[in-house]
Structures are given as structure tokens and as C-alpha cells.
Amino acid sequence: MKEIFWNSIADYNAATWPWQIVMMSIASVLTFILWFRPSEWAKTATKIYMVAVSLWIAFVYYMGFGSARDYSNVMTIFWCMIALSWIYDLATRFSTFQRSGKSGALGLVMLVLPLAYPFISVSRGLEFPQITTPMLPSAVALYMLGMLMTFNKKINFFAFLLVLHWSVIAISKISLFKIPEDALLAAACIPSMVIFVMHVLKEYDRPHKPSYATVRMLVMAVALLLAGCMIAA
């Protein structure tokens, strides 16, 4: 299973590396524009990119090069769901991709972390094409999480929840497939979960619901549990 996993990554990188560079360049340009010169067309273009990159992971990575893996069809469906969450955002214009002044620094760190994937692989003695890249599922999820953390005035909570679920999946992959690079996403999901959930609860009308303090303790317990799982992996 581990050999099939890494061979599929090698085949994917060897066949698609020019397209990976193109998609990474588009993401970099859009992120730069949203940070320095935000405009409506850039926000719309970013959501279209999120749809496109999710479908890329679903059909090119999983259905194409990862078809020999177990449960690749399930992973394809999962990333189609992420694409649908961004299509919903396109239709409703829910996410504003505006900075709120909160957790922006943490978001910027998360936006840069996907670029560390190949360097970690090389430091472990791996060589191209059998290395991790910023266009693998967990690195793409980390980029989305960074965007949601950086431009968080009003966010796509559906996309956030799906990416958070993927982050939990990444924890199991660390030891199962010997891919320590995914620890970056697993670690990023913990503060993101705490920040976003606390932000939503503060604005949520909770008559006859558990108190804010109670839910906060529950969220912290889940975060500590995830941290423990990541350390154990």
C-alpha cells in the first residue's frame, strides 16, 4: 500500500509538473492581488480557482494517478464536495476575501507552508519525481486553510469544515504512508479550528444551548486530542 501511494505520487509529478507550476503561479498572483489590491474580479477569480484546484485533485490526482489506491473513489467524492462548497460561494457571494485584522499573521504562515513540502521531502533523501509538492491534496488543503485564515472577515464555513475533516485524515497518513510533510496541515488545523469555532460561537444566538464556556472547553479538548494523535503519529 505504501509503495502504491508513493509510486502514484511519482507518476503524478512526472506527468503534470508543468501544470502544477502554472496552478501554483495563478494561486500566488491571486493571493498577492487580494492582499495588496483587493478587487471584486480577483475575489471571483479566486473562488473559480478554488473550484478548479479541487476538481484537479479529485479527477487528475485521485481518479487519474491515484486510481490504484484503496478508496480513491471516496477521496474523489470528498474533493468534489469541496468544489461544490466553493461553487456555492460563487453563487451566493458569501465569502468576502477581506482581512479582518485577526489571525492574519497565522494565515500568512499557512499560505507559505505548502512551499515547504518539496524541501522536506528532499531533506529526507527523496528525489523528484517521488517527492511531495504544493499541488498534493494536503498541501492544497493547507493553502485553502491559509486563505480562510488570512481573509477571514466573512468565510466559507462549509469549505472550512471540509478542509478541517481532511486535516484529520492527514494525521492518519503521517505514519501509515510515512509522509511527515502532512504534519504541517495536521498542526495548522488545530489553531484554525479553535479560532474559527470560537468566532462563530461568539456571534451565535444560543438560547437553551450549552454556554459559551462549556463549548469552548469542548473545542479545546478536541484540539488537545488532535494534537495528541498527531504526536503519536
Number of C-alpha atoms within 10 A of each C-alpha: 11 11 9 14 15 19 17 20 21 18 15 22 23 13 12 13 14 11 12 17 14 11 17 16 12 15 17 13 13 17 21 13 13 20 15 8 10 16 14 11 9 18 21 17 16 22 21 17 18 23 23 16 22 25 21 21 22 26 21 17 25 25 19 15 20 26 16 14 15 12 11 19 15 13 20 22 16 18 25 19 19 24 25 18 20 26 17 17 22 18 8 9 15 14 20 16 28 19 19 13 11 14 19 18 13 15 24 16 15 25 23 14 19 26 17 15 21 19 16 17 19 14 9 11 9 14 13 14 17 19 21 29 26 22 26 18 23 25 24 22 26 29 27 19 24 27 23 28 28 26 24 22 15 14 19 18 17 16 23 22 15 16 24 22 13 21 26 18 15 24 25 19 17 18 15 12 14 13 19 18 23 25 21 20 27 25 19 20 27 21 14 21 18 15 15 18 15 17 11 11 14 10 8 10 9 11 7 6 9 10 11 14 10 10 15 16 11 12 18 15 12 15 19 13 13 19 17 11 14 19 11 11 15
